[in-house]
Amino acid sequence: MVLTIDLAVLLAVIIYLLWRRPVAPRTRLNTGLTMAVVLVFGVLIAPTAFGHGIMDAVSDVAQGISNVGAGP
């Protein structure tokens, strides 16, 4: 069985979980990571050639990460 998930949906869930946390002092790294995730999400849902290019790059990285445990 192969499970597929849309990358934009996955990022939407991550954004929801990040924004759901209680308000507390956040580090610059945490704020930067949140901004990067939101930026990638915005680009992924934008139907432009630039958005498709970034989506291909992000999906290649995600596929590479998922194939690490699969072996040769």
Secondary structure by P-SEA (a helix, b strand, c coil): cbbbbbaaaaaaaaaaaaaacccccccaaaaaaaaaaaaaaaaaacccaaaaaaaaaaaaaaaaaaaccccc
